[in-house]
Structures are given as C-alpha cells and as structure tokens.
Amino acid sequence: MSPETGLLVAATGLLGLIVGSFLNVVAHRLPRAASIVRPASACPECGHRLSPWENIPLLSYLILRGRCRGCGSPISATYPLTELAAGILGAVTAWVIGPVWTLGPALVFTWLLLVLTRIDLDLQLLPNRLTLPLGALGLLYALAAAFLALPAVPPGAPGAPPSLLAAGLGALLGYGLLFLAGWAYQRATGREGLGGGDLKLLGALGAWIGPVAVLLTLFLAALMGSLIGGLLILLRGGDRHLAIPFGPFLAAGGWILFLWKDAIIRWYFALSGLSG
Ligand SMILES: [Zn+2]
C-alpha cells in the first residue's frame, strides 16, 4: 500500500467513525419518525443530554464504561459497534477502490447499507425512506457516469458504476425476483415469507450492481442466511420459528458484489466449468 493510499484508508476510517455515530441517530430516530437533527442526543432512559465529550465515537463508550452518566443505565453495545463497523467498512471500501471519484458514491452506498442493516436487526423493518433513496441514488450514479464528464472508470473496477441499461435491469430484476419468490412461497405455504422491504432493498441493490450481480447477491444472501440461521437455530436448541431478518444478508451480499463483482463472477464461472 502506498503512503497516499494508507492515508486515504486511515482518513476514511476516521470519517467512518463519525458517520457511524450519525448513523446511530438515524437508526434510532428515522423509524420512529423523529427529527434527525433535533434535539441533541440524549439518554433514552433518563433524557440526560450528551455533552460533546460524551459523544465521541467509540471513545466515549469506553470512557463511560458503557453506562449513562446521568442514570447509570447501560448503553447498548450496538452504538459503538455501529461506529466501529462504519469505520472498518469505510476503510475497506477506500482501500479497495482507491483515490478515484467513485469512492464518494461507494461510501454513501456502504453506509446506507449499514444503517439499513442496523434498523432491520433492531426492528425487523427496512424503511422506504432509506430503501427508495438508495435505489434512486444507484440510478443517479449510472446517470452521472453516463452523462457527466467524469474520469472514465474501467467497467470491471471495484465499485464501478453500472451502465444505464444494467442499472435499470438490475433494479427490475432485483425487485421482480423476490416478488416471485415471495409469491411462490405464499402459494406453497399460505404464510408470508418476505417483507416488502426486502423486495425494495434488492431492487435498490440492483440499480447499483446490475442484473448479473443482483442474481448472485440473492444466491449469496440465501447461502449466508441458511448457514447463520441454521447455526442460530442450533444454538437456541432447535427453535425453528426464530424470525431472522433477511435484509442484513441482502445488504452484505450486495456490498460484496459491488466491490468484488468481477473477481466473484470469474471465480464462479471457473468453478462451474463454464469458461476456459
Ligand atoms: Zn440516562
């Protein structure tokens, strides 16, 4: 890694910690329809207003030993974990993409997926107010690459913008695939298996990564979901009615495909013997 790349990775990681602490606010307030800007952050138990030094990503949690200074009630570990995840995912994205303009959109994509994951884990819900903008931004990314005089990015580069056609097809296919899967599942079992949010999330991912990668995302998400879901069911003594949200797996799969699409597609076709 060159010193410039090292600096970029470190700076993006630090920025990610700060963004993560904002994502905590979004994850807490957006599903409850509260303002994201006001009031200042406060303890949900006693209303104690956080002073600036109680609001430093990661450090405050460690200094306060995970307890509110006002009432002593424990602060959920999801707060520092979200900050840490935003920092690490930001740093990885910067490392993989490097100092090109596509890093900006890629970070927006990464952090939006993180906050969606956090909200889905908390509340089993993927708000339209995040999935729809995510899809719109994916189409905008393809539009900007097609019509603005931005430096060209090789189509196979990590996080490269899709063509307009790929973005449109990806969005339709992502939404349509899950719509059909949900419909078939409901016909077969009489139960509703997939939330509408999952459909919109996969559609939004499709706008960012195109139709081929969206298929692989669904495949990867289902694979990770069965492995981790199976493991959780085992750990909890065979309770098969455990509700595990699918959104985090879709988000993780889509993020992996966004950054490593070409490598994965090459590897996949080599494995299935379709090339060479
Ligand atoms: Zn408190």
Boltz pocket constraint, residues with backbone or C-beta under 6 A from the ligand:
constraints:
  - pocket:
      binder: B
      contacts: [[A, 43], [A, 44], [A, 45], [A, 46], [A, 47], [A, 48], [A, 68], [A, 69], [A, 70], [A, 71], [A, 72], [A, 73]]
      max_distance: 6.0
